[in-house]
Amino acid sequence: MGRFIATASLFITLLVAAADVESTEAMPTRWRDMESLEECDPDTHGCQCPPQGGGGGGGRSIRVATFVNHCLRLRRNAEAFEAVSGVSVRVECLGYDELHEEILSDVRTQTGYYDGFMFGPSFTGEMAKVAGLHDLTPYVQGEDRGYDLRWNDIFRFNRENAAVYDNKVRFEWRLELSLLADHIETKRSMAYVNSHFPWPQVLLIPLDGDVLSLYYRKDLFEKYTKVPPTTWDEYTDLAKFFHGKVEPLPGSNDTVTLSGSCVGRKFSSQEEHWVILILSSMTQYGGTKTGFLFDTTTMDPLLGEAFVKTLQYTEEQFAYGADNEMDGGTFQSTNIAKMNAGTCAMTYNWGDSFTEGAKGPPTSLVSGLIGTSHTPGSKSYFDRSSQRLMECTENICSCSDAGESSSPCTNMAPYAAFTGWSGGVNSFTSPRGKADATDFFAYASSPAVSLADTIPNITAGAPYIGVDPFRTSHTKAEDWIEKGLPEAMVVSYLDTIREQQSHENAVLDNRIPLVPSLVDELRKIMNEHMSAISDKKARGITGDALMSSDEERWMMERKLREKWTALIDTYNAENNVKLVELYQRSLGIYTPEFNIQDLSKIRPIGLTLSCILMLTAFGFACWTYALRWNNIVKVSQPRFLYTFCFGCFVLGSSIIPLSIDDSIASEEGASVACMAFPWLVCLGFSLIFSALSSKLLRAKKILKSSLLMRQVKVRHRDVLEPFAVLLVVNVTILSVWTALDPLRWVRTYSIKTLESVGHCRSSGDAWVYCVSFLLVADFSAIVAANVLAYQSKDMGADFVESKWIILSTGSIMQSFILGVPLVALGSQNGVAHYFVLSVLTFIVGETCALLVFLPKVYEIHTRRDSIDGQVSVIVPSRQTRLSDTGTAGFRHGARLSDTSTAGYRHGRRLSH
């Protein structure tokens, strides 16, 4: 009902939206020239203009909050959007901390003051925690969007990680899959389930692509025949090599003294990303979903020897780095400014280093001389169990040099620091506000509009926009070269961005609620540690003498671990949802704690019932054989008793395959057991009822002949027709079922109830007809057996035991009538379904066996056999003597020999 209401609401919203924009009819699919925002020319821009006065939007307006650095870009987009849609967009620009405080307060109080936000995805976890972000999946999926969003053009990393949270599947509450044999031990893991559903819940529309890259002086590297570093050890060696060299300043006669590395280390704003960049190259090696900062199952910090090594690399880079990196050194004033001033050999940063470095003087003195490469990796990986560094192998690490002779290989982990600014829609604004905000962000993200924002204006004094490529279409070098950017710089930059954004081991920045506190503690530790190193450098100490000892680094590791652990423990104590769950959700690997229903606890009960029934059948068969010469047993026809016992044994054995599920067998094994159960039940049933029916039919023929005073010969084959017919019908139907639509083992997960039920299910509809035919055939056999029993009720109990057979067939009919509905009702609960079927099977088999055999056992032990080996058979109005083979002569005082005929001549002895 909830989904129906949601769908109806969405449908009504779309109808209202259609009515609102009826006057404009066709919305633009793209905007090609961001330099002409004043006019919407159909010939130039391929759009249709709304009527004067913005009639297309009906005077509507929305409010969007963003960071001050993106104010110019978003306001430019807002002006263009209003021109083509008639919807006015008010952009409110806030400081970084103020922005996130504002939007979090808005969604927590459900005020709906803002219709949309352009914010950092690191706050997605906080927003999702209070359901503050509107689900954009229907819009992203829709093919009738008003704007050229081209979702698949966005880098896969941004689509599948930055834009989603918790990787939720929106369209199905109930997920069905067949567990693979090698997943039996990890069936609580549903990471592979999502591959069956390609549309996770989209919460954000990417507007920026952030990934850290290495930037280096290409002219200097070529001069000294150096290549960009692939590991942090190589980075240190190159920094040491270039540090202190005096080189001419490009475009002038001046010279400058080079710094080997230029990285701001104030650790007050964004500088913690440099630490994570180095650390993650060792701690994340199994793909994005494995995480880099915490263990995904225990939430233990991934520090240990990896963090100690990170401190070592940081110290080495600082030793051969620029002056004042600690004193107010930010990425703008150090990573960018010093590189553009021509005094730096290497740095790492976001795309700002490229976009600002591509500008001409006075912004950059090295325009055209900056090369771009992927950030260094590590030849060691952090083993999460031992907390130690181990050598990388191709089987463990995400190695870029896999297949080469190098050993160990290099683990690459491109770091999408901050992950890129994105647009989100407020869940608590009006439906109209949601629709307009979604349209606005889709417009701003569309290929043509966003490309104009991404390609920097290299004109001297041009304003800073700060958008990095986040679409494949953004990486076409010709578009950039046409705008005047240096070709060599453009090619290496775009190739690097494309390579890193598509890397399977790209690092997704943290998106858990505790991020600000965790980062604050990391900054404190780094400032404490690096301040001591900076003091040494200020005193003139250089090179290796600056380095701290391993003991000092381990002390920092223990401090940080204690701080982070205390924060995590406090958070867990104060919140119902544990932080590890939120961490897993942020990575899209959260697995709900399903109540996995399997037969482990109840299986012994079913197997015990199976053993009792099989032992009962086997015991009565042995008893029959041992007393086969006893007159009571002979009159009861041992051949049919053996058949009856075998049927009970087969029926009891059917509980064994019923007891097999995916907790003790593979999917294929459980599927075989699924189909074995109906085979054994039907065969056991056929044997039991054929034995009873044949026995009753034989007695009926004798009774009928006695009443007509006729002689009759009843052979075994004359009464085997019921057995043959029922057996052929069951086998035929079962064979068709097995061939066309066999039962397969499946496990069903209900996200709504967090229940997981394993059961047997056919994939098609043929099973419905097969089961129906089986039920009709076998129920007909039950009815026929009861009719025969009733017709034979007046014969002597010594011959046909009609009283007990009537009770047997009657109890089976009762079990059938009551059991079928119970089985159907319990089909959604695997344990209940198994219990009902096991008990029902046991009751049917055991009841039949006891009712057929116990009276004979009692009779043998309570009375002596007749001296002449004969027993009495009472026929209405007559008294006769009957032998043990099923023949009868029905005249007063007649005596029958051991034959299969009956004669009716008064006072004479009949022979065969």
N, C-alpha and C positions, 0 to 999 in steps of 0.2 A: 504494500500500500504506500509506503514511504517513497519507493522508487517511482510509483505511478504519479504521486502528487508532484514529485520533483520534475518528472518529465512533462506533466501538464503545465506546471509553472513555466518551464523553459519554453514550451510551445506558445503559451500566451505571451510571454516576453518577446518572442520572435515576431509574433503577429503585431504587437504594439510597435516594435522597432520597424517592421515593414511599413506600417501606416505612417510612422513619423517621417520616414525618408522617401515616401511615395513621390514627393515633388521632384526629387533629384533622380529617381529611377536607377541610374547606373552610377555606382561609386567608382573612383579611380582604382586601378589595379597597381599602379606604381607612380612614382614621382621622380623625374629624371634630372631636374636641374634645381639644386638647392640654392643657387645664387639668385633665382627669380622668385622670391616669396610673395611679391606684391600681386602677381597676376597668375591666374590658372588658365593657361592657353591650351585649348584642345589640340591644336596642331603641334605645339611644342611638347606638351606633357602627356598627351594621350588621355586626357581626362575630360569629364563633363562638369562644367561649372555650375554651382548652385545659383539660384536666383539672387539678385542683389539683396543685401541685408541679411544674408545667412539664413535664408528660409529653409535650407536643407536640414538644419539642426533644430529648427523650431525654437530658437532662442535658448537652447539647452547649454549648460556649462558644467564643468567638473573641476575638482581641485586635486592637484598632484603635488606631492612633496619630493624634494630631491636634495642632494648634496650641492653645496655652493660651486664646487668645481665643475659640475655638470649643468649649471644653471643656464649658461649661454646656449648650450646644445639643445636642451630640452625646451627652452623658450622659443628657439628657432623652429623646432619641430612643432610646437604648439601653434605657432602662427601659421605654418603651412597647413596643419591639420584643420584649423578653423576655416581656412580658405577653401578647402575641398569638401568639408563635411558640414560646416555651419555650426559645429560644436565648439564653444569657447573653453579653452583649457587655461586655468589659472595655476601657474607654477610657483610654488613657495620654496625658496632656497634656504637651507638651514646648514649650520655647522655639522661636522661629522657626528659628534656625540649627541648633539641636540636632535639631529634627524632621527636617529634610532630610538632615542627616548620618546620623541613625539609619536612615531608610528606605532611603537609598542604600547604606549599609553592609549592610543586611539583604538587599537584592536582589543586590548584587555578590557576596556570600559565599554566596548561595542558602541562607540559614539557615532562612527561613520562620518567623521568630519572630513577626512580625505577619501576621495574615490579611488585613488591609486598611489603607489609609492615607487620611486626608483631608488633602490637601496642595495646594500651589499648582501649577497646570499649567505654570509656567515650568520645572519640573523634569521634565516629561514626556520631554523629549529624552534626559536622562541615564538615566531609567528604561527607556525603550524601547531604548536602546543596548545594554543587557544583558538585554533581553527580560524585564524585571522585572514587567511589567503583564500580567495575565491578559486574554485576549480575551473581551470581554463581548458581542460581536455576537450569538451565538445567543440569549442571554438577552434582549437588547433586541428582537430580532426575534420572539421567541416570543409567542404569543398565550395561552399557558397559564401565564403568570407568576402567582405568588402575590400580587403587590402591584400596585397601580394605578400603574405607572410612567408611562404615557401619554407615550411618547417624543416624539411629534410636538407635544406641548404645550410642550415646552422650546423656548426661542428658537432660531431656526434658526442663528444665529451660534454659540451654544454647542454645538448638536448637531453641526454640520458642521466646527467648528474646534476648540473647546476640548476636546470629548470624544474626538476622533480624533487620530491622529498618523500622518503619512505617507500618509493617505488611501488605505491599502492596500485592495485588493479581496480578500476572503478566499475566495470560493467558486469562482473559476475560476483555474487556473494558466495556462490558455491563453486569450488574448483575441483575438477576431477582429473586424476592422472593415474597411470599405472606405474608403480614404483619399480625401478630397475633393481636387478639382483644386488648390484654392488652399492645400492643406496639403502639397503635394509637396515644397516646399523646407524644410519644418519637420517632416518625418515622424518625427524622433526625439522630438518633443513629443507626449506622450500625455495632456496635461491634459484633452483632450476625451474620452478613452477612458472616464474614470470616470463620465461622464454616462450611459453605457450600463449601469452597475452601481450602483444606488442605495444599496447598503449597504456603506460603507467600514468598516474595522475599528474598532470602538468599544473604547476602552481605559479611559474614565472615565465616571462618572455625575455630571453637574453637581449641585452642592449650593448654589451661590451664583452670583450674576451680577454681575460687576464692570464698570462702565463709568463713566468720568469725565463729570460734568455740571457746568454752570454754575449757581451759586446766587447769588441777588441779593436785595436788600431791595426787595420788590415795592412796599411803601408809598412808599419814597423815589423809585423810578422813576416811579410814578404821580404823585407830588407835583410832580416836575420834568418830566413828560411825556417820559420817556426810555424807550427800548426796549432789550431785551437786545442785547448786541453780537453780530454775526455774523462779524466778523474780529478779528484781534489788534490791528490799528490802532484799531478802534472800542473795544476793551477798554481800551487805553491812554488814549484820549480820555475815556472815562467815568470811569476811575480818577482821572485828573487833575481832572475836573470835581467829583467828590465828595470828593476828598481835602482834609482840613482843614475841611470844613463842620461847623458845630455844629448838632446836631439833638437834639430832645427824645428822651429814652429812653422807649420805649413802656411804658405802665402806670405811669409815675412822673412826678414834676415835675422830675426831674434832666435834665441835658443831657450829651451826649457829643460828642467830636470824632471825626469819621469818618476812617477810613482808606479810601482808594479801592479798595485790593485787599488781601486777607489771605491769603498763601500762605507756609507754612513752608518755609524754604530752608536747613535745617541740612545737607542732603545727606549724611545718615548712615544713613537708614532707607529711606523710600519716596519721598523728595523728587526722585529722578531722574526719576520719572514725569512731573513737571511739564515738564521739559525735553523729554522724548519727546513729550508732548502737543502742544507747539508745533511741534517739528521735524516730526512725522509729518503735520501739516496741510499741509506743503509737499512732503514726500518720497514720500508715498503718495497716489496719485490714480487708479490703475487698478483698484481692487478689493483685497479682503483678500489675495488670493494674490500680489500684486505685492510685498508686504513694504515696510518703512518704514526700516529701519536699514542694510541692506546690499543691494548689487546682487545679484539672484538668480542671475546667471550668473558673475559675476567675484568676488563677495564683497568688492568695494570698498566702504568705508564711505560712506554717503550723508550727507556733511557739507557741505563747500564753502560756497557762499553761503547755503544754507539754515541751516547751523549758525551762521554769522555773524549772520544775521537773528534766529535764536532767542536768541542772546546779547543782541541789542539789545532784543527784547521783554521778556526777563527783567529786564534793567536798568531798563527803563521801569516795569514793574510794581513792582519793588523801590523805585524812587524815590517812587512814590505808594502804597506799601504800609504795613503796620503796623510798629510798632517791634519790635525784637528778632526779626525774621524769620530772621536768620542765627544769632542766639545762642540755640541750643536750640529753635528754631522747628520744630516738627513739624506734621503735618497735624492731629493732635488738639488741640494747644495753640494753633494759629494758625487754620487753615482752619475748624475747627469751633467752638472756644471763643470766638474773637473775634467770629464771626458771631452766635453765640448770646448774646453779651454786648451785642449791639446796636451795636458800634463799627466795623462793617465794612459796606461797600456791596456788595462782590462777592468771590467766591472760586470755586474749582473743586475738586471732590473726588469721592469715591465717594458712595454713597447714605447714608453715615453723617451727612453734613451735614443731610440731610433727616430721617432718623429721630431724631437727637438734637435737631435744631431744632424738631421737632414737639412735643417734650415741654414741659410747662409749667415755670414757675419752681420751683426755682432753676436747673434744667438749662438752660433757654432763656428769654430775656426777649423773644424775637421770634417765639414760636410763632404760626403762622398768617400770618406776614408774609414768609415766605421763598418766593420764586418759583424755579422750575427751568427751565432751557433747555439746548439743546445747546451744547457747547463751541464757541468760535469757530473759524472756518476761515481760509483764506488765498486771496487773489486771485492768488497766484503759485504756480507749481509748480516743482519742482527737476528740471531736465533732467539726466538721469543721464550723458549723454555729455559735455556741456559743463561740468557741475558749476556751472551758473548758474541763477538764477531767471528764469522766463519767465512771461508773462501767461497765465492760465488761459483756456481756451476750452471750450465744451460738448463738443467732440469729444475732448478730452484729459482734463479734470478731472471729478471726481464732484461736480457742481455742484448745490446745493440750489435755486438761483435760476435754473436752466436754463429758457429760454423767456421770461425777463423781459428788459427793455431794458438791464439793467445789463451793462456790459462793462468789464473782464473779469468773468467769473462767479466765484463763491466755491467753492473746493474744500472739501468737508466730509469729515473723517476722524475719526469718533468713536473714542475710544481706550479699548479694553477693557483697562485697566491691570490687570495681574495675572491677568486673564481669569476669575477666580472660583474659589473653592475647590471641589475635586471629590473624589469617592471613587474610589479605585483598589484592585484586588484583587491580592494578591501571587501571582505565577506559581509561587512555590516553596513555597507552603503545601499542605496536603492537599486532595484533591478535595472533601471535606466542608467544610473551611474555606473554600475558594473559593465553594462554593455558598451557605454561610451569610453570608459577607461580602457577596456580591453581593445577596442578599436584604435584608440590613440597609441597604445604601446605596440600594437601590431603594425601600425603605420610607421612608427619611429624605428621599428626593427626591420621593416621590409628591406629587401636587398638594395634598391636604388637609393632610398633615403639614408639608410645606415652607411652605405658606401661613401656618400658625400660627407658624412661625419667622420668616417674612419681615415680617409686619405687626408693627411695634414696639409694645411695651407702653409707653404714654405716661404711665403712672402715675409720679408723682415717686419717684425712687429705684429705679425698676425696673432690673433687670440689663441689661447690654449684650449683645445677641445678634449684631448685625452681619451680617445676611443681606440681600443685595439681590435684587430680583426676577430670576428666571431662567426664568419660565414665562409664557406668555400669560395663563393663568388667574390669575396673581398681579397682573395689571394691571386687575382689575375694581374700579373706584373704590368701589362700594357696600360691598365687603368691608372696606375700610379705614375708610370713613366710619362704618360700624357700630361699629367699635372706638374711635370718639371722635376720630379724626384730623381736622384742619381740612380742609374740602372743597376750598377753593381751592388749598391746598398739595398735596393728594393728586392732584387732576386734572392740574396742570401737571407734577408729578413723574412720574406713571405715563405720561403722554403722551410725555414726553421719553425715559424709559427705553425704551419700546416703539419709538419712532422711531429711537433710536440703535442699539439691539440688532438692528434689522432693516435697517440701512443697508448697502448693498452695498460700501461702502468702509470699513467698520469695521476698526479696527487690532487685529490679533492680537499680543499681547505675545510677546517673544522666548522660544523654547523650545529653545535650543541649549545644548550642554554648557558653553560658555565664558561664559555670561551673567554669573555672579558676578564674574569677572575684568573683563569689559567694563564692567559697571556700576561696579565699584570705580574704574576709570580715569576714567570719566565723572564720578563724584563728586569725585575729586581735582581734575580740571580745573575743575569748576564752583566748588568751594570756593576754589581759587586765584584764579579770576577774580572771583567775587562778594565775596571777602574784601576785595579792593582797593576795590570800590565801597562796601562796608559801612564801611570805615575813613573814606572821604570823608564818608559820611552821619553818622558819629559825630562828625566835626569840624564839623558844622553845614552842610555843603554840601548843597544841595537842587536839585530840578528837573533841568534838562538838564545842569547842571554836573557832575552825578554820572556822566554817561555816559562810557564809554571810547571810544577812537578805533577806527576800522575796522582800523587796523594791529594794534592790541592784540587785537582779536577774531580776526583772521586768524591771529595767532600762536597763539592758543588752539586754533584749528581744526587747524593743522599739528601741534601737540603731540598732540592727541587722535588724529588720523589716524595718526601715527607709533606711538603706544602700541597702538592697536587692530590696526594692520597687523602689528606685532611679535608680538602675542599670537596672531593668526591664523596667521602663519608658523610660530611655535613649535609650535602645536597640530598643524598639518599635518605638520610634520617628525617629531613624536612619535607620530602615529597613522596607521593605515592608511587610515581613511576621512577624506576631506577635509571640512573644516568647511562648505564650500559645499554639499556633498551633504546634510549634516545640516540645514542651513538650509532647503534646498529641501524636505526631508522634513517639517520642522516646519510649513511652509506648505501641505503637501499637493500640491506641484507637482514632486516629484522624478521625473525621467525616467531610468530605467536606461539605461546606455550599451549599447543593443542592437547586436548585430552585424547590421547591415542587409544582407541578401543581395539584391543586384540584379545586373544583367547588364552593368554598366559595363565591367568588366575583360575579360569573356569574350565580349562581344557582337561585337568585331571578328573573332574566330575563326569564329563562326557565319555572319556576313555574308560572310566570305571564302569559306567552303565553298559558300554559296548562289551567289555570283558564279561560282565555278569550274564548278559544275554547270550553271548557266544558259548560261554561255559555251560549255561543251562541247556542250550540246544545240543551241544556235544555230549553232555551228561545223559540227557534223555535218549539220545541216539544209542549210546553205549548200553543204557538200561534196556532198550528195546532189543538190541542184539543179544544181550545176556539172557533175556526171558522170551526169546522168540518162539520157544516151544510151549510156552504157557498158553492155556486156552483163551484167557482174556486178551492177551497180546495178539494171539493168532486171529481171533475174531475181529480185532481192531485193525487188521490188515497191515502188517509190518512194513510192507513196501511203501505204503502211503505215509506211515509214520516217519520213515527215513527221509522221504521227500519233504515232509513238514519240518523236520529238524534242520535239514539243510537250508530250507528257506528262512527259518529263524536265524540261523548262523549267518547267512548272507545279509539279512536285514540288520543284524547287530554289527557286522563289519562295516556297514555304510557310515557309522558314526566316526570311523577312523579318518577317512578323507574330509569329513565335515569338520574335523578338529584341526585341519591344516590351514594356516594363514601365513601372511608374510613375515611373521615374527620368527618362524622356524623354517621357512622355505623361500625359494626365489619366487618371483612373479610367475614364471613358467610352471614351476612345481605346484604353486597354489592354484593355478588355472587348471592344471590336469586334475587336481583334487576336486575342484568345483564340478567338473563334468562327471567325475567318478561317482559322486554321491547319488544323483538321480538314477544312474545305471544300477547301482547296487540296491537302492530302495525298490525300484520297480521289479528287478529280478527276484529279490527276496519276497516281495509281495506276491508276485506271480506264482512262485513255488508254494507259498503257504496256502493261498486261496485255491490253487489248483488241487492240492492234496485234500483240502477240506471239501471242495466242491465235487471232486471225483468220488470221494468216499460217500458223500451224501447222495450223489446221483446213482451210485451202485445200489445203495439201500433203497432208494426210491423205486428203481426198476424191480427189485425183488418184492417190495411191498405191493406195487401195482400188479405184478403177476399173481401174487397170493390172493388178492381181492378178486381177480378174474378167474381163479382156479385153473391157471395155465402153467405149463412148464416153461421155464426160461433159463437160458445159459448166459451168464454175465462174465465176460472176460475183462482183463485189465485194460486192454486197448479200447474197449467200448466206452470206457469212462474217462479216457485221457483227452478227449476232445476239448474240454474247458481249458486244460493246461496248455494244449497246443495253441488254441486260439488266442488266449490271453498273452502267452509268451510271444507269439509272432507279432501281435499288435504292439506290445510294449517295445520289443526290439526294433521294429520298423520305425516307430515314432522317435525313439531315442537315436537311432542311426541318422534319420533326417535332421534332427535337432543338432547332433554333433557335427554333421557335414555342413549345414547351412549357417548356423548361428550358435556356435558353442559358447558355453559360459566361460568368462575370463575373470580373473581376479583384478579388482580395482579398489583403490582407496580414495574415499571422498573426504575433502576438507571443507568444512563450513567456517568461513571467516567470521560470520555473524555470531555463531555459538561457540567457536573455537573447539569444535568436536571433529574428530577424524574417525570415520567408520570404514572398515574394510569389508567387502562383500563380493559375491559372485554376480556378474551381470553380463548379459549378451549385448552385442553392439547393435543388433537390428531388431526387427519385430517378429521374426520367425518363431522365436521362443514362446511368444504368447499363444500362438496356435498349437504348438507342440505340447505345451503344458496343459492347455485346455483339453486337447484330445486325450492326453494321459489321464487327466482327472475324470473325464467322462467314462473312459474305458474301465478304469479301476473302480470307480464308484458303481458302475453297472455290475461289475463282478461281485462287489460287496452285497448289492441288492439281491442278485441272483443266488448268492450263497445263503442269505437269510431266508429267501423264499424256499429253497430246497430244505433248509433246516426245519422250517415250519411245516412243510409237507411230510417230513419224516418224524414228526414229534411223537406219533403214537407207537412207534416201534420200540422194542425192548432196548433198554440202555446198554445191555450187554453186547448188543450188536453194532449200533450206530452212535451211541453216546449223544443222541440228538440234543438232550438237555444242555450238555456242556458245549457242544458246537454252536448251538443257538446263542449261548452266552458269549462265546468267543467272537462270532461274527457280529453280534449286536454291539459288543464293546468296541470292536474295530470301527463299525459304522459311527458310533457315538464319537470316538476319537477323531474320525475323519471330519465329521460335521463341525466339531468344536475346534479341532486343531488347525484346519485351513485358515480360518479367520485370524487365529492367534499368530500363526506364522506370518500372515500378511501385515498384521499390526506391528509385529516386532521386526519387520524387515529393515527399518531405519536405524535400529540399534543392533550392532553386530553381536554383542554378547547375549542380549535377550533372544535374538534370532537363533543363535546357536543353542542356547539352553532349551528353548521351546522345541526345536527340531530333535535334539538329542533325547529329551524326555519323552516326546511323542513317539519317536521310533522305538525307544525302550519299552514303553507301556504297551504298544501294539504287539511287539514280538513276545515280551515276557508274559503278557496276559494270555495270549493264544497258547503258548507253551504250557503254562501252568493249568489252564482250564482243560486242555486235551490230555495231559499226562497225570496230573495229581489224582483224579478220580480212579484211574487204573492202578496207580500205586496203592491207593487206599484200599481198593477192592481186593487186590492180591494179598495184602497184609491183614485183611480183616475177615476173609472167608476162605475156606478150602475149595480147591477145584473139585468138580464133580468126578465121581469115580470112573465113569465111562468116558470122560473127556468131552462131555456134551454140556451145553448151556441152554437155558430156556430163552425163547423169543416169544413175546406176547404179540399176537396178531389179533385184531378185533374179532371177538366171538369165536376164536379158535385157539387151540393149544397144539403146538407142534414141536418137534425136536430138530435142531439145526446143527450142522457140523461147522467147522471153523473156516470154511472157504467161501462162504457167501452164497451157498445154494440153499434152497428151501423146498419142502413139500408141505403143503398146508391141508392135511386132513387129520381128523382126530387121531392121535396116537401114532402118526406116521413118523418114521425115523429115516434121516437122510445120511447118506454116505458122504465121503470126502470128495465131492464132485462140484462142478459148476452148473448143474442142471437142477431143475425142480420139477417133481411129478406129483400128481394129485390122484392117487388111487387109494381108496379106503382100505386100511388094514394090511397093506403090502409094503414090503421093504424094497426101496428103489436103489438100483445101482446106476453107475455112470452110463 
